Amino acid sequence: MSAQLRTPEDLSGLLKQHRAATDGQGAVDVETRKRRLQAVIDLLVDHHQELCAAMAADFGGRPIGFSLMNDILGSLGSLKYARDHLEEWMGPEPRQVFTPYDQMGAQAWVQYQPKGTVGIIGTWNAPIFTLFSPLASALSAGNRAVLKPSEVVPETARVLGRIIGECLDPLDVAVITGGVEIGQAFAGMPFDHLVFTGSTQVGKKIMRAAADNLVPVTLELGGKSPAIIGSSADIREAARRLAIAKGTNGGQLCISPDLLYVPEAAREEFLEAFCDTYSTLYPTIEGNPNVVSVVNDQHMARIDGYVAQAQEAGAELVRCPDVPVPTQGRKRPLSIVINPPLTVDIMREEIFGPALVLLTYSDINHVVAEINSGERPLALYYFGEDEAERTFVLEHTRSGGVTLDDALMHAAMEDAPFGGVGASGMGHYHGREGFAEFSHARTVFRSAPVDPRGEWGLLPPFSDQFAAMMAAQVTR
């Protein structure tokens, strides 16, 4: 064991040690991978209370039960699934050998090798999950890893730095903490793969920094995830489920719905049902321990500014519960901004907090066109029983993932890839796809014992028939 890393020079030195250890070790067997995964599982189990207390302190109000469910159990789910399935992922995959060598005893397969060391930059809204869920995929693939917690949650980063330094071998998993300057240096290090979770704008900077060392990246970003309520939907049930989703972590999730498209005729019914559910879940705001605070004053001012700007531009505003906005602290009732102009910030920027936009529509084609006119979101939600309309939405939109008749659920699938597309990211983790993401797929060809190319006239000096033989194989 060693103390946690504190400077870019510390990290550079560790990466050299990682490289030497990886090159000297060769194949990483099942037992080693399971040992590394189990050590991380044990760390979370043994220190979950301390980590939850740190997250609550950083947020200035976050229910312990939610932190357990979202960050601790979510991470444990990824780690245990990888531990329990990695043997079936690791084996060589036989591949078809080309004719005529397939008839002569040649063989081919794909061998999945560890890439080396994976750097993982987490984010503040799910500060444990965004580190440990991709870590599960990285370790299952046989890699070593270095974690960089978000500086926006300093107490969580401090606790993580201490317990990882105490509990894990730094040649397996290490951690470096620090501010923006450490994050910038981290992104420019010669990792064998780099994972970043955060905003699209910062993701672009991470990708530029990684490009200097040709480091492949997995980017889990965000975007304005839309929810479409079809005319065939159970309006009240759709409203109930979306209210539950939007209240989760105070709306501070990368897959939280930002835009709700509601049929014009169903507007009042939807609003009533949505606000009934949300106000039942959170009947008060100030002092309510079940309401998650916005993480800091800067983010609170940003969200308040979005809402105020939309109001000034003439948008209707509904708050639920219908209580005064607290003058102290960072807890807010949910602000529903109805049909704002397209030019206001809340229509263009990811909200990441207790606000959303409700847009009424009369033609589903216009909804799909509007969604497609923007950047690809990380998640898309559709509610409705009309199979043809559902298929139309799925086939004519692009998003990282989809949940039908609910929200957020697809991200909890351990046996399915989680990731974005376009501006919402690239690459995946979770399950077999996560294992493959952090592996080098190496093609191996074992030749046949006999080489007939000379007697077949396929080697120089070429006969007059060689070109004719080749031309004869140019077929449709």
C-alpha positions as a Markdown table, in Angstrom:
| # | Residue | x | y | z |
|---|---|---|---|---|
| 1 | Met | 0.0 | 0.0 | 0.0 |
| 2 | Ser | 1.0 | 3.6 | -0.5 |
| 3 | Ala | -0.4 | 7.1 | 0.1 |
| 4 | Gln | -2.7 | 8.5 | -2.5 |
| 5 | Leu | -1.4 | 10.4 | -5.4 |
| 6 | Arg | -1.3 | 14.1 | -5.1 |
| 7 | Thr | 0.6 | 15.5 | -8.1 |
| 8 | Pro | 0.8 | 14.9 | -11.8 |
| 9 | Glu | 4.4 | 13.7 | -11.2 |
| 10 | Asp | 3.1 | 11.1 | -8.7 |
| 11 | Leu | 0.6 | 9.9 | -11.4 |
| 12 | Ser | 3.3 | 9.8 | -14.1 |
| 13 | Gly | 5.5 | 7.7 | -11.9 |
| 14 | Leu | 2.7 | 5.3 | -11.0 |
| 15 | Leu | 1.8 | 4.8 | -14.7 |
| 16 | Lys | 5.3 | 3.8 | -15.4 |
| 17 | Gln | 5.1 | 1.2 | -12.6 |
| 18 | His | 1.7 | 0.0 | -14.0 |
| 19 | Arg | 3.2 | -0.4 | -17.5 |
| 20 | Ala | 6.2 | -2.4 | -16.2 |
| 21 | Ala | 3.9 | -4.6 | -14.1 |
| 22 | Thr | 1.5 | -5.2 | -17.0 |
| 23 | Asp | 4.2 | -6.1 | -19.4 |
| 24 | Gly | 5.9 | -8.4 | -16.9 |
| 25 | Gln | 2.7 | -10.1 | -15.9 |
| 26 | Gly | 1.5 | -11.3 | -19.3 |
| 27 | Ala | -2.0 | -12.9 | -19.2 |
| 28 | Val | -4.3 | -11.8 | -16.4 |
| 29 | Asp | -6.0 | -14.9 | -15.2 |
| 30 | Val | -9.6 | -15.3 | -13.8 |
| 31 | Glu | -8.4 | -15.4 | -10.2 |
| 32 | Thr | -6.5 | -12.2 | -10.4 |
| 33 | Arg | -9.5 | -10.4 | -12.0 |
| 34 | Lys | -11.9 | -11.7 | -9.4 |
| 35 | Arg | -9.5 | -10.8 | -6.6 |
| 36 | Arg | -9.3 | -7.2 | -7.8 |
| 37 | Leu | -13.1 | -6.9 | -8.2 |
| 38 | Gln | -13.7 | -8.5 | -4.8 |
| 39 | Ala | -11.3 | -6.1 | -3.2 |
| 40 | Val | -13.4 | -3.1 | -4.6 |
| 41 | Ile | -16.6 | -4.8 | -3.5 |
| 42 | Asp | -15.3 | -5.3 | 0.0 |
| 43 | Leu | -14.2 | -1.6 | 0.1 |
| 44 | Leu | -17.7 | -0.4 | -0.7 |
| 45 | Val | -19.4 | -2.8 | 1.7 |
| 46 | Asp | -17.0 | -1.9 | 4.6 |
| 47 | His | -17.1 | 1.9 | 4.0 |
| 48 | His | -20.6 | 2.5 | 2.6 |
| 49 | Gln | -21.8 | 4.5 | 5.7 |
| 50 | Glu | -18.8 | 6.8 | 5.6 |
| 51 | Leu | -19.2 | 7.4 | 1.8 |
| 52 | Cys | -22.9 | 8.2 | 2.2 |
| 53 | Ala | -22.1 | 10.6 | 4.9 |
| 54 | Ala | -19.6 | 12.3 | 2.7 |
| 55 | Met | -22.0 | 12.6 | -0.2 |
| 56 | Ala | -24.7 | 14.1 | 2.1 |
| 57 | Ala | -22.1 | 16.7 | 3.4 |
| 58 | Asp | -21.1 | 17.6 | -0.2 |
| 59 | Phe | -24.7 | 18.1 | -1.4 |
| 60 | Gly | -25.8 | 19.9 | 1.7 |
| 61 | Gly | -28.7 | 17.5 | 1.9 |
| 62 | Arg | -29.0 | 14.1 | 0.2 |
| 63 | Pro | -31.0 | 11.2 | 1.7 |
| 64 | Ile | -28.7 | 8.4 | 2.9 |
| 65 | Gly | -31.1 | 5.8 | 1.5 |
| 66 | Phe | -30.8 | 7.4 | -2.0 |
| 67 | Ser | -27.0 | 7.4 | -1.9 |
| 68 | Leu | -27.1 | 3.8 | -0.9 |
| 69 | Met | -29.5 | 2.9 | -3.7 |
| 70 | Asn | -27.9 | 5.0 | -6.4 |
| 71 | Asp | -24.2 | 5.0 | -5.7 |
| 72 | Ile | -23.4 | 2.1 | -3.4 |
| 73 | Leu | -25.8 | -0.5 | -4.6 |
| 74 | Gly | -25.6 | 0.7 | -8.2 |
| 75 | Ser | -21.8 | 0.2 | -8.1 |
| 76 | Leu | -22.0 | -3.1 | -6.3 |
| 77 | Gly | -24.4 | -4.3 | -9.0 |
| 78 | Ser | -21.9 | -3.6 | -11.7 |
| 79 | Leu | -19.0 | -5.1 | -9.8 |
| 80 | Lys | -20.8 | -8.3 | -8.8 |
| 81 | Tyr | -22.2 | -8.8 | -12.3 |
| 82 | Ala | -18.7 | -8.5 | -13.8 |
| 83 | Arg | -17.2 | -10.8 | -11.1 |
| 84 | Asp | -19.9 | -13.4 | -11.8 |
| 85 | His | -19.7 | -13.4 | -15.6 |
| 86 | Leu | -16.2 | -12.5 | -16.6 |
| 87 | Glu | -15.2 | -16.2 | -17.1 |
| 88 | Glu | -17.7 | -16.5 | -19.9 |
| 89 | Trp | -16.5 | -13.3 | -21.5 |
| 90 | Met | -12.7 | -14.1 | -21.4 |
| 91 | Gly | -12.4 | -17.1 | -23.7 |
| 92 | Pro | -11.1 | -16.9 | -27.2 |
| 93 | Glu | -13.7 | -16.5 | -29.9 |
| 94 | Pro | -13.2 | -18.8 | -32.9 |
| 95 | Arg | -13.6 | -17.1 | -36.3 |
| 96 | Gln | -14.2 | -18.5 | -39.7 |
| 97 | Val | -11.0 | -19.0 | -41.8 |
| 98 | Phe | -11.1 | -17.9 | -45.4 |
| 99 | Thr | -11.2 | -20.4 | -48.3 |
| 100 | Pro | -9.3 | -22.6 | -49.0 |
| 101 | Tyr | -7.3 | -22.5 | -45.8 |
| 102 | Asp | -10.4 | -23.4 | -43.8 |
| 103 | Gln | -10.1 | -26.9 | -45.5 |
| 104 | Met | -6.4 | -27.2 | -44.8 |
| 105 | Gly | -6.3 | -27.0 | -41.0 |
| 106 | Ala | -5.8 | -23.3 | -40.5 |
| 107 | Gln | -7.4 | -21.8 | -37.4 |
| 108 | Ala | -8.3 | -18.3 | -36.3 |
| 109 | Trp | -9.7 | -16.7 | -33.2 |
| 110 | Val | -10.1 | -13.4 | -31.4 |
| 111 | Gln | -8.2 | -13.0 | -28.1 |
| 112 | Tyr | -9.4 | -10.4 | -25.7 |
| 113 | Gln | -6.4 | -8.8 | -23.9 |
| 114 | Pro | -6.3 | -6.1 | -21.2 |
| 115 | Lys | -5.4 | -2.7 | -22.6 |
| 116 | Gly | -3.2 | -1.8 | -19.6 |
| 117 | Thr | -4.2 | 1.0 | -17.3 |
| 118 | Val | -7.6 | 2.8 | -17.5 |
| 119 | Gly | -8.0 | 6.3 | -16.2 |
| 120 | Ile | -11.6 | 7.1 | -14.9 |
| 121 | Ile | -12.8 | 10.6 | -14.3 |
| 122 | Gly | -16.0 | 10.7 | -12.2 |
| 123 | Thr | -18.6 | 13.4 | -11.9 |
| 124 | Trp | -20.3 | 15.0 | -8.9 |
| 125 | Asn | -23.9 | 14.0 | -9.4 |
| 126 | Ala | -23.3 | 10.3 | -8.8 |
| 127 | Pro | -19.8 | 10.5 | -7.4 |
| 128 | Ile | -19.3 | 6.9 | -6.5 |
| 129 | Phe | -21.3 | 5.2 | -9.3 |
| 130 | Thr | -19.5 | 7.1 | -12.1 |
| 131 | Leu | -16.2 | 5.8 | -10.9 |
| 132 | Phe | -17.0 | 2.3 | -9.8 |
| 133 | Ser | -19.4 | 1.2 | -12.4 |
| 134 | Pro | -16.9 | 1.7 | -15.3 |
| 135 | Leu | -14.2 | 0.4 | -13.0 |
| 136 | Ala | -16.1 | -2.9 | -12.9 |
| 137 | Ser | -15.8 | -3.2 | -16.7 |
| 138 | Ala | -12.2 | -2.1 | -16.7 |
| 139 | Leu | -11.2 | -4.7 | -14.0 |
| 140 | Ser | -13.2 | -7.5 | -15.6 |
| 141 | Ala | -11.1 | -6.9 | -18.8 |
| 142 | Gly | -8.0 | -7.4 | -16.7 |
| 143 | Asn | -6.8 | -3.8 | -16.6 |
| 144 | Arg | -5.4 | -1.7 | -13.8 |
| 145 | Ala | -7.0 | 1.6 | -13.0 |
| 146 | Val | -6.6 | 5.1 | -11.6 |
| 147 | Leu | -9.6 | 7.1 | -10.4 |
| 148 | Lys | -10.1 | 10.8 | -10.4 |
| 149 | Pro | -13.1 | 11.9 | -8.2 |
| 150 | Ser | -14.9 | 15.2 | -9.0 |
| 151 | Glu | -13.5 | 18.3 | -7.2 |
| 152 | Val | -17.1 | 19.5 | -6.9 |
| 153 | Val | -17.7 | 17.0 | -4.1 |
| 154 | Pro | -14.5 | 17.5 | -2.1 |
| 155 | Glu | -15.5 | 15.5 | 1.0 |
| 156 | Thr | -16.4 | 12.5 | -1.0 |
| 157 | Ala | -13.1 | 12.8 | -2.9 |
| 158 | Arg | -11.2 | 13.1 | 0.4 |
| 159 | Val | -12.8 | 10.0 | 1.9 |
| 160 | Leu | -12.4 | 8.0 | -1.4 |
| 161 | Gly | -8.7 | 9.0 | -1.5 |
| 162 | Arg | -8.1 | 7.8 | 2.0 |
| 163 | Ile | -10.0 | 4.5 | 1.9 |
| 164 | Ile | -8.7 | 3.5 | -1.6 |
| 165 | Gly | -5.2 | 4.2 | -0.4 |
| 166 | Glu | -5.8 | 2.1 | 2.7 |
| 167 | Cys | -7.7 | -0.8 | 1.1 |
| 168 | Leu | -6.4 | -1.3 | -2.4 |
| 169 | Asp | -3.0 | -2.1 | -3.9 |
| 170 | Pro | -2.1 | 1.0 | -6.0 |
| 171 | Leu | -0.7 | -1.4 | -8.7 |
| 172 | Asp | -4.3 | -2.5 | -9.1 |
| 173 | Val | -6.4 | 0.6 | -8.4 |
| 174 | Ala | -5.1 | 4.0 | -7.3 |
| 175 | Val | -6.7 | 7.4 | -6.8 |
| 176 | Ile | -5.6 | 11.0 | -7.3 |
| 177 | Thr | -7.6 | 13.9 | -5.9 |
| 178 | Gly | -7.4 | 17.6 | -6.7 |
| 179 | Gly | -8.9 | 20.5 | -8.5 |
| 180 | Val | -9.3 | 21.4 | -12.2 |
| 181 | Glu | -5.5 | 21.5 | -12.7 |
| 182 | Ile | -5.2 | 17.9 | -11.7 |
| 183 | Gly | -8.1 | 16.9 | -13.9 |
| 184 | Gln | -6.5 | 18.6 | -16.9 |
| 185 | Ala | -3.2 | 16.9 | -16.2 |
| 186 | Phe | -5.0 | 13.6 | -15.7 |
| 187 | Ala | -6.6 | 13.8 | -19.2 |
| 188 | Gly | -3.3 | 14.4 | -20.8 |
| 189 | Met | -1.6 | 11.3 | -19.3 |
| 190 | Pro | -0.6 | 8.3 | -21.5 |
| 191 | Phe | -3.3 | 5.9 | -20.2 |
| 192 | Asp | -4.3 | 3.0 | -22.3 |
| 193 | His | -7.9 | 4.1 | -22.1 |
| 194 | Leu | -9.7 | 7.0 | -20.6 |
| 195 | Val | -13.2 | 7.3 | -19.2 |
| 196 | Phe | -14.9 | 10.6 | -18.5 |
| 197 | Thr | -18.4 | 11.4 | -17.2 |
| 198 | Gly | -19.6 | 14.9 | -17.3 |
| 199 | Ser | -20.7 | 17.7 | -19.6 |
| 200 | Thr | -20.4 | 17.7 | -23.4 |
| 201 | Gln | -18.2 | 20.8 | -23.4 |
| 202 | Val | -15.7 | 19.4 | -20.9 |
| 203 | Gly | -15.9 | 16.1 | -22.8 |
| 204 | Lys | -14.6 | 17.8 | -25.9 |
| 205 | Lys | -11.6 | 19.1 | -23.9 |
| 206 | Ile | -10.9 | 15.7 | -22.4 |
| 207 | Met | -11.0 | 14.2 | -25.9 |
| 208 | Arg | -8.5 | 16.8 | -27.2 |
| 209 | Ala | -6.1 | 16.2 | -24.4 |
| 210 | Ala | -6.3 | 12.4 | -24.8 |
| 211 | Ala | -5.6 | 12.8 | -28.5 |
| 212 | Asp | -2.1 | 14.0 | -27.9 |
| 213 | Asn | -1.2 | 10.5 | -26.7 |
| 214 | Leu | -3.7 | 8.7 | -29.0 |
| 215 | Val | -5.6 | 7.5 | -25.9 |
| 216 | Pro | -9.0 | 5.9 | -26.8 |
| 217 | Val | -11.8 | 7.5 | -24.8 |
| 218 | Thr | -15.2 | 6.5 | -23.4 |
| 219 | Leu | -17.3 | 9.6 | -22.9 |
| 220 | Glu | -20.5 | 9.5 | -20.9 |
| 221 | Leu | -22.0 | 12.9 | -21.4 |
| 222 | Gly | -25.6 | 14.2 | -21.3 |
| 223 | Gly | -27.9 | 16.3 | -23.3 |
| 224 | Lys | -31.6 | 17.3 | -23.2 |
| 225 | Ser | -33.2 | 13.9 | -22.8 |
| 226 | Pro | -36.8 | 14.1 | -24.1 |
| 227 | Ala | -39.9 | 12.3 | -23.0 |
| 228 | Ile | -42.7 | 11.9 | -25.5 |
| 229 | Ile | -46.2 | 11.2 | -24.2 |
| 230 | Gly | -48.1 | 9.7 | -27.1 |
| 231 | Ser | -51.8 | 10.3 | -27.6 |
| 232 | Ser | -52.5 | 6.6 | -26.8 |
| 233 | Ala | -50.7 | 6.8 | -23.4 |
| 234 | Asp | -52.3 | 6.5 | -20.0 |
| 235 | Ile | -51.8 | 10.2 | -19.3 |
| 236 | Arg | -52.0 | 10.0 | -15.5 |
| 237 | Glu | -49.7 | 7.0 | -15.2 |
| 238 | Ala | -47.1 | 8.6 | -17.6 |
| 239 | Ala | -47.3 | 11.8 | -15.5 |
| 240 | Arg | -46.8 | 9.8 | -12.3 |
| 241 | Arg | -43.7 | 7.9 | -13.6 |
| 242 | Leu | -42.1 | 11.0 | -15.0 |
| 243 | Ala | -42.7 | 12.9 | -11.7 |
| 244 | Ile | -40.9 | 10.1 | -9.9 |
| 245 | Ala | -38.0 | 10.2 | -12.3 |
| 246 | Lys | -37.7 | 14.0 | -12.3 |
| 247 | Gly | -37.5 | 14.1 | -8.5 |
| 248 | Thr | -34.7 | 11.5 | -8.4 |
| 249 | Asn | -31.5 | 13.2 | -7.1 |
| 250 | Gly | -33.2 | 16.5 | -7.4 |
| 251 | Gly | -33.1 | 16.2 | -11.2 |
| 252 | Gln | -29.3 | 16.0 | -11.1 |
| 253 | Leu | -28.9 | 12.9 | -13.3 |
| 254 | Cys | -27.4 | 12.7 | -16.8 |
| 255 | Ile | -30.5 | 10.8 | -18.0 |
| 256 | Ser | -33.1 | 13.0 | -16.2 |
| 257 | Pro | -35.9 | 14.1 | -18.5 |
| 258 | Asp | -35.5 | 17.7 | -19.6 |
| 259 | Leu | -38.2 | 18.1 | -22.2 |
| 260 | Leu | -41.7 | 16.7 | -21.9 |
| 261 | Tyr | -43.7 | 16.6 | -25.1 |
| 262 | Val | -47.4 | 16.4 | -24.2 |
| 263 | Pro | -50.5 | 16.3 | -26.6 |
| 264 | Glu | -52.2 | 19.7 | -26.5 |
| 265 | Ala | -55.5 | 18.1 | -25.6 |
| 266 | Ala | -53.9 | 16.3 | -22.6 |
| 267 | Arg | -52.0 | 19.2 | -21.2 |
| 268 | Glu | -54.2 | 20.0 | -18.2 |
| 269 | Glu | -54.7 | 16.3 | -17.2 |
| 270 | Phe | -51.0 | 15.7 | -17.5 |
| 271 | Leu | -50.1 | 18.8 | -15.4 |
| 272 | Glu | -52.6 | 17.9 | -12.7 |
| 273 | Ala | -51.4 | 14.3 | -12.4 |
| 274 | Phe | -47.7 | 15.3 | -12.6 |
| 275 | Cys | -48.0 | 17.9 | -9.9 |
| 276 | Asp | -50.2 | 15.7 | -7.7 |
| 277 | Thr | -47.5 | 13.0 | -7.7 |
| 278 | Tyr | -44.6 | 15.3 | -7.2 |
| 279 | Ser | -46.3 | 17.2 | -4.4 |
| 280 | Thr | -47.2 | 13.9 | -2.7 |
| 281 | Leu | -43.6 | 12.8 | -2.9 |
| 282 | Tyr | -42.3 | 16.2 | -1.7 |
| 283 | Pro | -45.1 | 18.1 | 0.1 |
| 284 | Thr | -42.7 | 20.6 | 1.5 |
| 285 | Ile | -39.3 | 21.8 | 0.3 |
| 286 | Glu | -37.5 | 23.8 | 2.9 |
| 287 | Gly | -36.1 | 21.5 | 5.6 |
| 288 | Asn | -37.5 | 18.4 | 3.9 |
| 289 | Pro | -34.8 | 15.6 | 4.2 |
| 290 | Asn | -36.2 | 13.8 | 1.2 |
| 291 | Val | -35.4 | 16.7 | -1.2 |
| 292 | Val | -31.9 | 16.6 | -2.6 |
| 293 | Ser | -30.2 | 19.9 | -2.6 |
| 294 | Val | -28.6 | 21.4 | -5.7 |
| 295 | Val | -25.0 | 20.6 | -5.3 |
| 296 | Asn | -23.6 | 24.2 | -5.0 |
| 297 | Asp | -24.4 | 27.9 | -5.2 |
| 298 | Gln | -23.1 | 28.2 | -8.8 |
| 299 | His | -25.4 | 25.5 | -10.1 |
| 300 | Met | -28.3 | 26.9 | -8.1 |
| 301 | Ala | -27.8 | 30.3 | -9.6 |
| 302 | Arg | -27.6 | 28.8 | -13.1 |
| 303 | Ile | -30.9 | 26.9 | -12.7 |
| 304 | Asp | -32.7 | 29.9 | -11.1 |
| 305 | Gly | -31.4 | 32.0 | -14.0 |
| 306 | Tyr | -32.8 | 29.6 | -16.6 |
| 307 | Val | -36.3 | 29.8 | -15.0 |
| 308 | Ala | -36.2 | 33.6 | -14.6 |
| 309 | Gln | -35.1 | 34.1 | -18.2 |
| 310 | Ala | -37.9 | 31.9 | -19.5 |
| 311 | Gln | -40.5 | 33.8 | -17.4 |
| 312 | Glu | -39.3 | 37.1 | -18.7 |
| 313 | Ala | -39.6 | 35.8 | -22.2 |
| 314 | Gly | -43.3 | 35.1 | -21.6 |
| 315 | Ala | -43.3 | 31.4 | -20.7 |
| 316 | Glu | -45.9 | 30.1 | -18.3 |
| 317 | Leu | -44.5 | 28.7 | -15.0 |
| 318 | Val | -46.0 | 26.1 | -12.7 |
| 319 | Arg | -44.3 | 25.1 | -9.5 |
| 320 | Cys | -44.9 | 21.9 | -7.6 |
| 321 | Pro | -45.4 | 21.8 | -4.8 |
| 322 | Asp | -47.0 | 25.2 | -4.9 |
| 323 | Val | -45.0 | 26.7 | -2.0 |
| 324 | Pro | -42.7 | 29.8 | -1.7 |
| 325 | Val | -39.2 | 29.4 | -3.0 |
| 326 | Pro | -36.9 | 29.1 | 0.0 |
| 327 | Thr | -34.7 | 32.1 | 0.6 |
| 328 | Gln | -32.0 | 30.0 | 2.3 |
| 329 | Gly | -30.3 | 26.9 | 1.1 |
| 330 | Arg | -30.3 | 25.1 | -2.2 |
| 331 | Lys | -33.6 | 23.2 | -2.2 |
| 332 | Arg | -36.2 | 24.3 | -4.6 |
| 333 | Pro | -39.7 | 23.2 | -5.7 |
| 334 | Leu | -39.8 | 21.8 | -9.2 |
| 335 | Ser | -40.3 | 24.5 | -11.8 |
| 336 | Ile | -42.2 | 23.5 | -14.9 |
| 337 | Val | -41.6 | 25.9 | -17.7 |
| 338 | Ile | -44.4 | 25.7 | -20.3 |
| 339 | Asn | -43.9 | 26.4 | -24.0 |
| 340 | Pro | -41.0 | 28.8 | -23.7 |
| 341 | Pro | -39.4 | 30.4 | -26.8 |
| 342 | Leu | -36.8 | 28.2 | -28.5 |
| 343 | Thr | -34.2 | 30.9 | -27.9 |
| 344 | Val | -34.1 | 30.8 | -24.1 |
| 345 | Asp | -31.3 | 29.0 | -22.3 |
| 346 | Ile | -33.5 | 26.3 | -20.7 |
| 347 | Met | -34.4 | 25.1 | -24.2 |
| 348 | Arg | -30.7 | 24.8 | -25.2 |
| 349 | Glu | -28.7 | 23.9 | -22.1 |
| 350 | Glu | -28.9 | 20.8 | -20.1 |
| 351 | Ile | -30.9 | 21.6 | -16.9 |
| 352 | Phe | -29.4 | 19.2 | -14.3 |
| 353 | Gly | -31.7 | 20.3 | -11.5 |
| 354 | Pro | -35.2 | 20.9 | -10.3 |
| 355 | Ala | -36.7 | 22.3 | -13.5 |
| 356 | Leu | -38.1 | 21.0 | -16.7 |
| 357 | Val | -39.8 | 22.1 | -19.9 |
| 358 | Leu | -43.3 | 21.1 | -21.0 |
| 359 | Leu | -44.0 | 21.5 | -24.7 |
| 360 | Thr | -47.5 | 20.8 | -26.1 |
| 361 | Tyr | -47.9 | 19.3 | -29.6 |
| 362 | Ser | -50.5 | 18.3 | -32.1 |
| 363 | Asp | -48.4 | 16.2 | -34.6 |
| 364 | Ile | -45.9 | 13.5 | -33.5 |
| 365 | Asn | -43.9 | 14.2 | -36.7 |
| 366 | His | -43.1 | 17.7 | -35.6 |
| 367 | Val | -41.9 | 16.3 | -32.2 |
| 368 | Val | -39.5 | 13.9 | -33.9 |
| 369 | Ala | -38.3 | 16.6 | -36.2 |
| 370 | Glu | -37.6 | 18.9 | -33.3 |
| 371 | Ile | -35.7 | 16.3 | -31.4 |
| 372 | Asn | -33.7 | 15.4 | -34.4 |
| 373 | Ser | -32.8 | 19.1 | -35.0 |
| 374 | Gly | -30.8 | 19.1 | -31.8 |
| 375 | Glu | -27.9 | 17.1 | -30.5 |
| 376 | Arg | -28.3 | 13.4 | -29.8 |
| 377 | Pro | -29.5 | 12.9 | -26.2 |
| 378 | Leu | -28.2 | 10.3 | -23.8 |
| 379 | Ala | -31.8 | 9.0 | -23.1 |
| 380 | Leu | -35.2 | 9.1 | -24.8 |
| 381 | Tyr | -38.5 | 8.1 | -23.3 |
| 382 | Tyr | -41.8 | 7.2 | -25.0 |
| 383 | Phe | -45.2 | 6.5 | -23.4 |
| 384 | Gly | -48.0 | 5.0 | -25.4 |
| 385 | Glu | -49.9 | 1.9 | -26.6 |
| 386 | Asp | -49.9 | 2.8 | -30.3 |
| 387 | Glu | -47.4 | 0.2 | -31.6 |
| 388 | Ala | -47.0 | 1.9 | -35.0 |
| 389 | Glu | -46.2 | 5.3 | -33.4 |
| 390 | Arg | -43.8 | 3.7 | -30.9 |
| 391 | Thr | -42.0 | 2.0 | -33.8 |
| 392 | Phe | -41.9 | 5.3 | -35.7 |
| 393 | Val | -40.3 | 7.1 | -32.7 |
| 394 | Leu | -37.7 | 4.4 | -32.2 |
| 395 | Glu | -36.8 | 4.2 | -35.8 |
| 396 | His | -36.6 | 7.9 | -36.5 |
| 397 | Thr | -34.7 | 9.1 | -33.5 |
| 398 | Arg | -31.2 | 8.5 | -32.1 |
| 399 | Ser | -30.3 | 8.4 | -28.5 |
| 400 | Gly | -27.9 | 6.6 | -26.2 |
| 401 | Gly | -30.6 | 4.5 | -24.7 |
| 402 | Val | -34.4 | 4.3 | -24.5 |
| 403 | Thr | -36.9 | 3.4 | -21.8 |
| 404 | Leu | -40.5 | 2.8 | -22.9 |
| 405 | Asp | -43.5 | 3.6 | -20.6 |
| 406 | Asp | -41.1 | 4.7 | -17.8 |
| 407 | Ala | -37.9 | 6.7 | -17.3 |
| 408 | Leu | -34.3 | 6.0 | -16.1 |
| 409 | Met | -34.7 | 2.3 | -16.1 |
| 410 | His | -32.5 | 1.3 | -19.0 |
| 411 | Ala | -29.4 | 2.6 | -17.3 |
| 412 | Ala | -29.9 | 0.0 | -14.5 |
| 413 | Met | -29.4 | -2.9 | -17.0 |
| 414 | Glu | -26.1 | -4.6 | -16.1 |
| 415 | Asp | -26.6 | -7.0 | -19.1 |
| 416 | Ala | -26.8 | -4.2 | -21.6 |
| 417 | Pro | -24.5 | -1.4 | -22.7 |
| 418 | Phe | -24.9 | 2.0 | -21.3 |
| 419 | Gly | -23.5 | 4.9 | -23.3 |
| 420 | Gly | -24.2 | 7.9 | -25.5 |
| 421 | Val | -24.2 | 8.8 | -29.2 |
| 422 | Gly | -22.9 | 12.0 | -30.8 |
| 423 | Ala | -22.9 | 14.9 | -28.3 |
| 424 | Ser | -24.1 | 12.6 | -25.5 |
| 425 | Gly | -20.9 | 10.5 | -25.7 |
| 426 | Met | -19.2 | 7.5 | -27.2 |
| 427 | Gly | -18.4 | 4.0 | -26.0 |
| 428 | His | -20.1 | 1.8 | -23.4 |
| 429 | Tyr | -19.7 | 0.2 | -20.0 |
| 430 | His | -21.8 | -2.5 | -18.3 |
| 431 | Gly | -21.9 | -6.2 | -19.1 |
| 432 | Arg | -20.2 | -8.0 | -22.0 |
| 433 | Glu | -20.1 | -4.7 | -24.0 |
| 434 | Gly | -18.2 | -3.0 | -21.2 |
| 435 | Phe | -15.7 | -5.9 | -21.0 |
| 436 | Ala | -15.1 | -5.6 | -24.8 |
| 437 | Glu | -14.8 | -1.7 | -24.5 |
| 438 | Phe | -11.8 | -2.0 | -22.2 |
| 439 | Ser | -10.2 | -5.0 | -24.0 |
| 440 | His | -8.0 | -5.1 | -27.0 |
| 441 | Ala | -9.6 | -7.5 | -29.5 |
| 442 | Arg | -6.6 | -9.2 | -31.0 |
| 443 | Thr | -7.0 | -11.4 | -34.1 |
| 444 | Val | -4.8 | -14.6 | -34.1 |
| 445 | Phe | -4.3 | -16.6 | -37.3 |
| 446 | Arg | -2.7 | -20.0 | -37.1 |
| 447 | Ser | -1.6 | -21.2 | -40.5 |
| 448 | Ala | -2.1 | -24.6 | -42.1 |
| 449 | Pro | 0.9 | -26.9 | -41.9 |
| 450 | Val | 1.2 | -27.0 | -45.8 |
| 451 | Asp | 1.6 | -23.9 | -47.9 |
| 452 | Pro | 0.3 | -24.6 | -51.5 |
| 453 | Arg | 0.7 | -21.1 | -52.9 |
| 454 | Gly | 3.7 | -22.0 | -55.0 |
| 455 | Glu | 2.3 | -25.0 | -56.7 |
| 456 | Trp | -1.0 | -23.1 | -57.3 |
| 457 | Gly | 0.9 | -20.4 | -59.2 |
| 458 | Leu | 0.2 | -17.6 | -56.6 |
| 459 | Leu | 3.8 | -16.6 | -56.1 |
| 460 | Pro | 6.3 | -14.8 | -58.4 |
| 461 | Pro | 7.3 | -15.3 | -61.1 |
| 462 | Phe | 3.7 | -15.1 | -62.1 |
| 463 | Ser | 2.5 | -17.2 | -65.0 |
| 464 | Asp | 0.3 | -16.0 | -67.8 |
| 465 | Gln | -2.6 | -17.6 | -66.1 |
| 466 | Phe | -2.3 | -15.7 | -62.8 |
| 467 | Ala | -4.2 | -12.7 | -63.8 |
| 468 | Ala | -6.9 | -14.9 | -65.4 |
| 469 | Met | -7.2 | -16.9 | -62.2 |
| 470 | Met | -7.7 | -13.7 | -60.2 |
| 471 | Ala | -10.1 | -12.2 | -62.7 |
| 472 | Ala | -12.3 | -15.3 | -62.7 |
| 473 | Gln | -13.0 | -14.7 | -59.0 |
| 474 | Val | -14.4 | -11.2 | -59.6 |
| 475 | Thr | -18.1 | -12.1 | -59.2 |
| 476 | Arg | -21.3 | -10.7 | -57.9 |
